[in-house]
Amino acid sequence: MDSKCNHCRQLIESSIISEPHQHLKVQRRSMSSSIYRCQLCNTMFEFTEHEIYLLDIVQPEAETVGQKPSACA
């Protein structure tokens, strides 16, 4: 959780359902939930009517190790 901004850390550690902070921008919205991404630290959350979920985004291996994907022959 070291790479999270203070706003996202407070949201994660909060025991109450709270509103998205000012740096969270909507990525996708549906009837039952909204997905937000923080502009400061790229943390993603899903807000439903009753809960907040921290989304764990998995980076493709090529991006993780700083390599470009190889082309298929």
Secondary structure as UniProt FT lines:
FT   TURN            2..3
FT   HELIX           6..13
FT   TURN            22..23
FT   STRAND          24..29
FT   STRAND          33..38
FT   TURN            39..41
FT   STRAND          44..48
FT   STRAND          52..55
FT   HELIX           61..64
FT   TURN            65..66
//
